[in-house]
Amino acid sequence: MIRTVEQYLQSLDDGRQMWCLGEKVKDVRSHPTIQNIIRSSAMDYVLPNDPRFKHLFVTKDADGEDINFLLTAPKSADDLLRRRECFITGMRSGGGIVLHCMGIDALTACTVAAQKMDKNLGTQYTPRIEAYRTYLQKKDIGITGAITDVKGDRGLRASKQVQHKDFYVRVVDKQKDGIVVRGAKVHISASHGANEALVLPCRAHNDEEEKDYALAFAVPMNAKGLKLLGVEPNVRLSGEECDWDYPISGAGQPTESLIIFDDVFVPWDRVFMCGEWQFSRDITYAFALFHRLFGSSRMSAELEILVGAAALMAEYNGIEKYEHVRNKLAWLAMYADTVKGMSKLACTDCEKSKDTDLVIPNAMYANIAKFTFAENLHEANKIVQDISGGMPATVPAYKDWKNPEIQPYIEKYLAGKAGIPTADRIKASRLVKDYTGAYHQVANIHGEGSLAAQRMFLFMSADWNKYKAAAKRAAHIDGWQKEPHYGHLPEPEKVVGPKLPPIDKSYKL
């Protein structure tokens, strides 16, 4: 089924235990700041119900019923491209797929790991994960992914922590009907508006000592013992004032929670990994790749806003024709299209996942897209701020503009290029102020994995044998002949050399 917005909002009245700024949240739908993210999350149910986007977001299940396409498993490059287009369209809409992004990436990672474990260990996780997928599709459930553990002493493995053993979510009891889990997950996006969470390990495990932490399961957000501690919101406004002053942050915060698992019971049919430490690497690796595909898609839409803000401010300030400004705008456009192009290549050059019937995004291109975005973000922000001038730093707020006593002065003295309404220049300045501020710079650097994580994936994904073969062939060093990219190529000295006449030694070189 495809739920309506009204049905989705009603589902959030579920008695979940949540706190924000030290206060118990009575209802996430009416909370002064949380309502902003609920509004954005609800776009996940607007787009599939809009006839203009149904072809993108809606597909049929085996029974011929409409289901959300994002809840299906990707089996081809076309599936990945469609997934990417859903992400970009949702982000352009101002919130769509904010809710599902982490959850569907966790769902796909669980599917990959389940098929690998079943084939190599003889487990029966695939029927469980597929039954859960069918449940999600039939009920159109909003899911998030709970991946990052709080970690404690990062220099120690999960089982070697000194203060306590709960810095990583773990099994503390196995019962006939299920398991009991304890620990905490942090930075969990869209947790306020999700119906359920898919919990995955955030790292590979090395041996049997880590088996209690090799754990994947699904849990409703109102489960007994589950507590959500919402992060401090950047914005404590709502409505038109919020839209004017914080056009980006107002829709995106607060999105994260610290999720506490205080001895939460999980039935066996919702457990998708339990002790198979050898495969925790597979599940975390798969999640990282799929979530970086989401990340690069999200970034493509966000960079359209950032580049557009620079172009608007150049126009509104009357400097759009200066060569140095155009050069900066050209760099921004190149930066945005590089990220977008790499995210598309991650889909078109996808890879078959070993021991499964799924495809995964190309690891090199997915990580190049994310790394390029994060590595150049501060430079991009600097350029946008440079073009914008000092206006974003001291731009008036919504309440200033709405005060009839001072609005005429703002209208007169903060005008820019003739023909551009002063209100538009102020709104564009507020956009730059909000978007290039500290929160978004930090969040966009670390979202979907830090720069260090991308470097690690890029090193692991590089075809070093190919690169070495290229160098050996060029340097006439044996060893390249068996490499598939170079070994089949003809050698000029062997193919053409014998057909050339003898060297004329009369030349004095």
JOLINPE-V763607 format. One record per residue. N is the residue number from 1. RES is the residue in one small letter. PSI is psi in whole degrees, 0 to 359 (none if undefined). Layout:
# JOLINPE-V763607
n:N res:RES psi:PSI
n:N res:RES psi:PSI
This chain:
# JOLINPE-V763607
n:1 res:m psi:163
n:2 res:i psi:113
n:3 res:r psi:152
n:4 res:t psi:167
n:5 res:v psi:318
n:6 res:e psi:318
n:7 res:q psi:320
n:8 res:y psi:311
n:9 res:l psi:322
n:10 res:q psi:325
n:11 res:s psi:341
n:12 res:l psi:351
n:13 res:d psi:71
n:14 res:d psi:8
n:15 res:g psi:19
n:16 res:r psi:152
n:17 res:q psi:109
n:18 res:m psi:145
n:19 res:w psi:149
n:20 res:c psi:124
n:21 res:l psi:40
n:22 res:g psi:354
n:23 res:e psi:143
n:24 res:k psi:131
n:25 res:v psi:121
n:26 res:k psi:319
n:27 res:d psi:116
n:28 res:v psi:337
n:29 res:r psi:336
n:30 res:s psi:2
n:31 res:h psi:138
n:32 res:p psi:325
n:33 res:t psi:323
n:34 res:i psi:332
n:35 res:q psi:330
n:36 res:n psi:315
n:37 res:i psi:330
n:38 res:i psi:322
n:39 res:r psi:318
n:40 res:s psi:318
n:41 res:s psi:324
n:42 res:a psi:342
n:43 res:m psi:338
n:44 res:d psi:340
n:45 res:y psi:352
n:46 res:v psi:310
n:47 res:l psi:315
n:48 res:p psi:337
n:49 res:n psi:357
n:50 res:d psi:122
n:51 res:p psi:332
n:52 res:r psi:340
n:53 res:f psi:3
n:54 res:k psi:322
n:55 res:h psi:337
n:56 res:l psi:316
n:57 res:f psi:346
n:58 res:v psi:137
n:59 res:t psi:183
n:60 res:k psi:145
n:61 res:d psi:186
n:62 res:a psi:337
n:63 res:d psi:2
n:64 res:g psi:11
n:65 res:e psi:149
n:66 res:d psi:133
n:67 res:i psi:165
n:68 res:n psi:123
n:69 res:f psi:326
n:70 res:l psi:345
n:71 res:l psi:8
n:72 res:t psi:160
n:73 res:a psi:133
n:74 res:p psi:124
n:75 res:k psi:356
n:76 res:s psi:170
n:77 res:a psi:323
n:78 res:d psi:323
n:79 res:d psi:317
n:80 res:l psi:320
n:81 res:l psi:320
n:82 res:r psi:319
n:83 res:r psi:314
n:84 res:r psi:318
n:85 res:e psi:325
n:86 res:c psi:315
n:87 res:f psi:310
n:88 res:i psi:316
n:89 res:t psi:319
n:90 res:g psi:315
n:91 res:m psi:322
n:92 res:r psi:331
n:93 res:s psi:344
n:94 res:g psi:23
n:95 res:g psi:340
n:96 res:g psi:143
n:97 res:i psi:6
n:98 res:v psi:321
n:99 res:l psi:311
n:100 res:h psi:344
n:101 res:c psi:305
n:102 res:m psi:324
n:103 res:g psi:316
n:104 res:i psi:330
n:105 res:d psi:321
n:106 res:a psi:321
n:107 res:l psi:316
n:108 res:t psi:319
n:109 res:a psi:319
n:110 res:c psi:322
n:111 res:t psi:315
n:112 res:v psi:309
n:113 res:a psi:321
n:114 res:a psi:315
n:115 res:q psi:322
n:116 res:k psi:315
n:117 res:m psi:317
n:118 res:d psi:319
n:119 res:k psi:322
n:120 res:n psi:334
n:121 res:l psi:349
n:122 res:g psi:17
n:123 res:t psi:176
n:124 res:q psi:50
n:125 res:y psi:330
n:126 res:t psi:314
n:127 res:p psi:325
n:128 res:r psi:311
n:129 res:i psi:326
n:130 res:e psi:325
n:131 res:a psi:320
n:132 res:y psi:320
n:133 res:r psi:317
n:134 res:t psi:319
n:135 res:y psi:314
n:136 res:l psi:317
n:137 res:q psi:316
n:138 res:k psi:328
n:139 res:k psi:350
n:140 res:d psi:56
n:141 res:i psi:139
n:142 res:g psi:120
n:143 res:i psi:150
n:144 res:t psi:169
n:145 res:g psi:129
n:146 res:a psi:101
n:147 res:i psi:305
n:148 res:t psi:119
n:149 res:d psi:160
n:150 res:v psi:336
n:151 res:k psi:330
n:152 res:g psi:234
n:153 res:d psi:108
n:154 res:r psi:349
n:155 res:g psi:356
n:156 res:l psi:146
n:157 res:r psi:167
n:158 res:a psi:315
n:159 res:s psi:351
n:160 res:k psi:7
n:161 res:q psi:143
n:162 res:v psi:312
n:163 res:q psi:316
n:164 res:h psi:173
n:165 res:k psi:11
n:166 res:d psi:17
n:167 res:f psi:339
n:168 res:y psi:138
n:169 res:v psi:134
n:170 res:r psi:165
n:171 res:v psi:129
n:172 res:v psi:348
n:173 res:d psi:138
n:174 res:k psi:126
n:175 res:q psi:174
n:176 res:k psi:320
n:177 res:d psi:352
n:178 res:g psi:200
n:179 res:i psi:161
n:180 res:v psi:130
n:181 res:v psi:152
n:182 res:r psi:148
n:183 res:g psi:200
n:184 res:a psi:147
n:185 res:k psi:145
n:186 res:v psi:158
n:187 res:h psi:36
n:188 res:i psi:104
n:189 res:s psi:149
n:190 res:a psi:17
n:191 res:s psi:332
n:192 res:h psi:322
n:193 res:g psi:4
n:194 res:a psi:150
n:195 res:n psi:324
n:196 res:e psi:163
n:197 res:a psi:138
n:198 res:l psi:121
n:199 res:v psi:126
n:200 res:l psi:157
n:201 res:p psi:152
n:202 res:c psi:0
n:203 res:r psi:164
n:204 res:a psi:154
n:205 res:h psi:147
n:206 res:n psi:336
n:207 res:d psi:184
n:208 res:e psi:333
n:209 res:e psi:336
n:210 res:e psi:3
n:211 res:k psi:328
n:212 res:d psi:343
n:213 res:y psi:349
n:214 res:a psi:88
n:215 res:l psi:131
n:216 res:a psi:133
n:217 res:f psi:167
n:218 res:a psi:143
n:219 res:v psi:137
n:220 res:p psi:152
n:221 res:m psi:351
n:222 res:n psi:19
n:223 res:a psi:146
n:224 res:k psi:128
n:225 res:g psi:352
n:226 res:l psi:128
n:227 res:k psi:137
n:228 res:l psi:122
n:229 res:l psi:99
n:230 res:g psi:140
n:231 res:v psi:160
n:232 res:e psi:125
n:233 res:p psi:141
n:234 res:n psi:331
n:235 res:v psi:130
n:236 res:r psi:39
n:237 res:l psi:167
n:238 res:s psi:171
n:239 res:g psi:208
n:240 res:e psi:324
n:241 res:e psi:317
n:242 res:c psi:315
n:243 res:d psi:325
n:244 res:w psi:309
n:245 res:d psi:325
n:246 res:y psi:69
n:247 res:p psi:334
n:248 res:i psi:306
n:249 res:s psi:327
n:250 res:g psi:328
n:251 res:a psi:343
n:252 res:g psi:358
n:253 res:q psi:146
n:254 res:p psi:130
n:255 res:t psi:336
n:256 res:e psi:155
n:257 res:s psi:153
n:258 res:l psi:118
n:259 res:i psi:122
n:260 res:i psi:128
n:261 res:f psi:93
n:262 res:d psi:77
n:263 res:d psi:64
n:264 res:v psi:130
n:265 res:f psi:135
n:266 res:v psi:119
n:267 res:p psi:154
n:268 res:w psi:327
n:269 res:d psi:353
n:270 res:r psi:10
n:271 res:v psi:126
n:272 res:f psi:359
n:273 res:m psi:134
n:274 res:c psi:87
n:275 res:g psi:351
n:276 res:e psi:70
n:277 res:w psi:333
n:278 res:q psi:339
n:279 res:f psi:5
n:280 res:s psi:328
n:281 res:r psi:318
n:282 res:d psi:318
n:283 res:i psi:321
n:284 res:t psi:323
n:285 res:y psi:314
n:286 res:a psi:317
n:287 res:f psi:315
n:288 res:a psi:317
n:289 res:l psi:313
n:290 res:f psi:323
n:291 res:h psi:333
n:292 res:r psi:332
n:293 res:l psi:315
n:294 res:f psi:313
n:295 res:g psi:314
n:296 res:s psi:331
n:297 res:s psi:315
n:298 res:r psi:315
n:299 res:m psi:326
n:300 res:s psi:315
n:301 res:a psi:321
n:302 res:e psi:322
n:303 res:l psi:331
n:304 res:e psi:320
n:305 res:i psi:314
n:306 res:l psi:313
n:307 res:v psi:320
n:308 res:g psi:323
n:309 res:a psi:320
n:310 res:a psi:317
n:311 res:a psi:320
n:312 res:l psi:314
n:313 res:m psi:325
n:314 res:a psi:317
n:315 res:e psi:313
n:316 res:y psi:331
n:317 res:n psi:355
n:318 res:g psi:25
n:319 res:i psi:15
n:320 res:e psi:344
n:321 res:k psi:353
n:322 res:y psi:140
n:323 res:e psi:317
n:324 res:h psi:329
n:325 res:v psi:317
n:326 res:r psi:323
n:327 res:n psi:320
n:328 res:k psi:319
n:329 res:l psi:323
n:330 res:a psi:319
n:331 res:w psi:318
n:332 res:l psi:318
n:333 res:a psi:319
n:334 res:m psi:316
n:335 res:y psi:312
n:336 res:a psi:315
n:337 res:d psi:334
n:338 res:t psi:314
n:339 res:v psi:315
n:340 res:k psi:316
n:341 res:g psi:320
n:342 res:m psi:324
n:343 res:s psi:327
n:344 res:k psi:319
n:345 res:l psi:327
n:346 res:a psi:333
n:347 res:c psi:310
n:348 res:t psi:328
n:349 res:d psi:39
n:350 res:c psi:169
n:351 res:e psi:143
n:352 res:k psi:128
n:353 res:s psi:122
n:354 res:k psi:136
n:355 res:d psi:17
n:356 res:t psi:172
n:357 res:d psi:19
n:358 res:l psi:162
n:359 res:v psi:154
n:360 res:i psi:152
n:361 res:p psi:150
n:362 res:n psi:121
n:363 res:a psi:319
n:364 res:m psi:310
n:365 res:y psi:323
n:366 res:a psi:320
n:367 res:n psi:328
n:368 res:i psi:318
n:369 res:a psi:311
n:370 res:k psi:318
n:371 res:f psi:316
n:372 res:t psi:317
n:373 res:f psi:306
n:374 res:a psi:319
n:375 res:e psi:329
n:376 res:n psi:2
n:377 res:l psi:316
n:378 res:h psi:322
n:379 res:e psi:318
n:380 res:a psi:315
n:381 res:n psi:320
n:382 res:k psi:317
n:383 res:i psi:315
n:384 res:v psi:317
n:385 res:q psi:323
n:386 res:d psi:313
n:387 res:i psi:324
n:388 res:s psi:336
n:389 res:g psi:197
n:390 res:g psi:353
n:391 res:m psi:314
n:392 res:p psi:336
n:393 res:a psi:327
n:394 res:t psi:23
n:395 res:v psi:139
n:396 res:p psi:157
n:397 res:a psi:175
n:398 res:y psi:316
n:399 res:k psi:327
n:400 res:d psi:312
n:401 res:w psi:326
n:402 res:k psi:353
n:403 res:n psi:116
n:404 res:p psi:340
n:405 res:e psi:322
n:406 res:i psi:349
n:407 res:q psi:319
n:408 res:p psi:325
n:409 res:y psi:319
n:410 res:i psi:317
n:411 res:e psi:319
n:412 res:k psi:312
n:413 res:y psi:344
n:414 res:l psi:17
n:415 res:a psi:154
n:416 res:g psi:239
n:417 res:k psi:139
n:418 res:a psi:137
n:419 res:g psi:348
n:420 res:i psi:119
n:421 res:p psi:137
n:422 res:t psi:322
n:423 res:a psi:323
n:424 res:d psi:320
n:425 res:r psi:322
n:426 res:i psi:316
n:427 res:k psi:318
n:428 res:a psi:323
n:429 res:s psi:321
n:430 res:r psi:323
n:431 res:l psi:314
n:432 res:v psi:317
n:433 res:k psi:315
n:434 res:d psi:314
n:435 res:y psi:331
n:436 res:t psi:14
n:437 res:g psi:178
n:438 res:a psi:316
n:439 res:y psi:309
n:440 res:h psi:329
n:441 res:q psi:316
n:442 res:v psi:313
n:443 res:a psi:320
n:444 res:n psi:335
n:445 res:i psi:317
n:446 res:h psi:344
n:447 res:g psi:139
n:448 res:e psi:21
n:449 res:g psi:143
n:450 res:s psi:172
n:451 res:l psi:323
n:452 res:a psi:321
n:453 res:a psi:318
n:454 res:q psi:319
n:455 res:r psi:319
n:456 res:m psi:314
n:457 res:f psi:321
n:458 res:l psi:319
n:459 res:f psi:315
n:460 res:m psi:329
n:461 res:s psi:344
n:462 res:a psi:140
n:463 res:d psi:82
n:464 res:w psi:330
n:465 res:n psi:322
n:466 res:k psi:314
n:467 res:y psi:318
n:468 res:k psi:322
n:469 res:a psi:321
n:470 res:a psi:316
n:471 res:a psi:319
n:472 res:k psi:319
n:473 res:r psi:317
n:474 res:a psi:327
n:475 res:a psi:2
n:476 res:h psi:44
n:477 res:i psi:127
n:478 res:d psi:152
n:479 res:g psi:348
n:480 res:w psi:347
n:481 res:q psi:337
n:482 res:k psi:357
n:483 res:e psi:131
n:484 res:p psi:329
n:485 res:h psi:334
n:486 res:y psi:332
n:487 res:g psi:334
n:488 res:h psi:356
n:489 res:l psi:140
n:490 res:p psi:149
n:491 res:e psi:123
n:492 res:p psi:319
n:493 res:e psi:335
n:494 res:k psi:328
n:495 res:v psi:314
n:496 res:v psi:324
n:497 res:g psi:309
n:498 res:p psi:340
n:499 res:k psi:351
n:500 res:l psi:151
n:501 res:p psi:162
n:502 res:p psi:151
n:503 res:i psi:134
n:504 res:d psi:109
n:505 res:k psi:8
n:506 res:s psi:345
n:507 res:y psi:141
n:508 res:k psi:85
n:509 res:l psi:none
